Amino acid sequence: MGITAESQFHVLAVDDSIIDRKLIERLLKTSSYQVTTVDSGSKALEFLGLHEGDTNDPNTPSVSSNNHQEVEVNLVITDYCMPGMTGYDLLKKIKESSSLKTIPVVIMSSENVPSRISRCLEEGAEEFFLKPVRLSDLNKLRPHMLKTKFKDQNKKQEKQEEKADFESPKRQEKEEEQQHQEQLLQQQSSNNKRKAVEEGLSPERSRPRYSGITTVV
Amino acid sequence: MEVGQMQGRLVDYTKSLFMEGFLDGQFLQLQQLQDESNPDFVVEVVSLFFDDSEKLLNDLTMALDQPNVDFKKVDAHVHQLKGSSSSIGAQRVKNGCIAFRNFCEEQNIEACLRCLQQVKQEYYLVKNKLEALFRLEQQIVAAGGSIPMMEMGF
């Protein structure tokens, strides 16, 4: 077993374009995430430990173990338009899987199609980024990854507290604080969702294209 | 020519590429992702773009040369080229692809052929420009200078 850096989040990036894979990898690494890139939805599922023919029925015997995930993946970011399995198909498969559905999924697309955006968000995508993706877009990812880690820690903590027989007022306070923070994260993410759809509906995209950097005289 | 002069030339040249619409802000994004740990990032991505584009342009030429043109296939290629050119900031190529896709939808073969010519032209133009840009950068580095970062005030 290897030593994992707990503070580092691991993102799985899926894109059939080699240029976009290189780009997203660099963007993610610059944002201090660990990255794995794959070029298809099926390879993504393989990496996540979900194999073809796996069902969500625990009673079905499967030859390959379902939860065989070597590395923990904290977020999946995928292109929408891909040959074979689209990003939407991949999203669906992840959300339908009992072992993977808690993993946040973000969709990227070069095409600004409001119905596509809504469909993805309804299916459970956390964000929808228009390509080309920028560093500023990636800032929206951290809350989603924290939320999941938070929930996991929350569950573990609750189990511990039940065993340790904590004082009730302290416990209530802690739970309230956690709930409040979760609410904030939820709000933030739902605000972001609205933003993505709004951007899709406006006729013109006005985004500051240039940032000031030093020149050499 | 000393380093300062070369750097000035590079800045002017890069600015002109933006002014003339060859490149857009996405190219700046690429430059911002380059640093000491990834000093060749832009050249690497752009090289991938060159390889990918040339293959796509060949595929497009062949696809449009068929007796029964498969417009779905043509559109798929153009979509890919539009995506990659957009990702590196090759604005004119991207715009050419947008027009191209419209004609694919109309299944207008003559217009598609014209668009292909146009996109090819734009591609080779930006390729030349970028290669010239990289050569200027190489000269600066070889002379011991550093690559100036662009400031976009316009």
HADDOCK unambig.tbl for C-alpha pairs under 7 A between the chains (distance, minus, plus):
assign (segid A and resid 19 and name CA) (segid B and resid 45 and name CA) 6.21 0.50 0.50
assign (segid A and resid 19 and name CA) (segid B and resid 48 and name CA) 6.19 0.50 0.50
assign (segid A and resid 19 and name CA) (segid B and resid 49 and name CA) 6.50 0.50 0.50
assign (segid A and resid 19 and name CA) (segid B and resid 84 and name CA) 6.46 0.50 0.50
assign (segid A and resid 20 and name CA) (segid B and resid 87 and name CA) 6.85 0.50 0.50
assign (segid A and resid 26 and name CA) (segid B and resid 33 and name CA) 6.99 0.50 0.50
assign (segid A and resid 110 and name CA) (segid B and resid 83 and name CA) 6.56 0.50 0.50
assign (segid A and resid 132 and name CA) (segid B and resid 86 and name CA) 6.70 0.50 0.50
assign (segid A and resid 132 and name CA) (segid B and resid 87 and name CA) 5.32 0.50 0.50
assign (segid A and resid 209 and name CA) (segid B and resid 25 and name CA) 5.39 0.50 0.50
assign (segid A and resid 210 and name CA) (segid B and resid 25 and name CA) 6.25 0.50 0.50
assign (segid A and resid 210 and name CA) (segid B and resid 152 and name CA) 5.71 0.50 0.50
assign (segid A and resid 211 and name CA) (segid B and resid 152 and name CA) 6.79 0.50 0.50
assign (segid A and resid 212 and name CA) (segid B and resid 151 and name CA) 5.25 0.50 0.50
assign (segid A and resid 212 and name CA) (segid B and resid 152 and name CA) 6.31 0.50 0.50
assign (segid A and resid 213 and name CA) (segid B and resid 149 and name CA) 6.58 0.50 0.50
assign (segid A and resid 213 and name CA) (segid B and resid 150 and name CA) 6.40 0.50 0.50
assign (segid A and resid 213 and name CA) (segid B and resid 151 and name CA) 4.95 0.50 0.50
assign (segid A and resid 214 and name CA) (segid B and resid 149 and name CA) 6.40 0.50 0.50
assign (segid A and resid 214 and name CA) (segid B and resid 151 and name CA) 6.12 0.50 0.50
assign (segid A and resid 215 and name CA) (segid B and resid 148 and name CA) 6.35 0.50 0.50
assign (segid A and resid 215 and name CA) (segid B and resid 149 and name CA) 6.02 0.50 0.50
assign (segid A and resid 215 and name CA) (segid B and resid 150 and name CA) 6.02 0.50 0.50
assign (segid A and resid 215 and name CA) (segid B and resid 151 and name CA) 5.82 0.50 0.50
assign (segid A and resid 216 and name CA) (segid B and resid 148 and name CA) 5.86 0.50 0.50
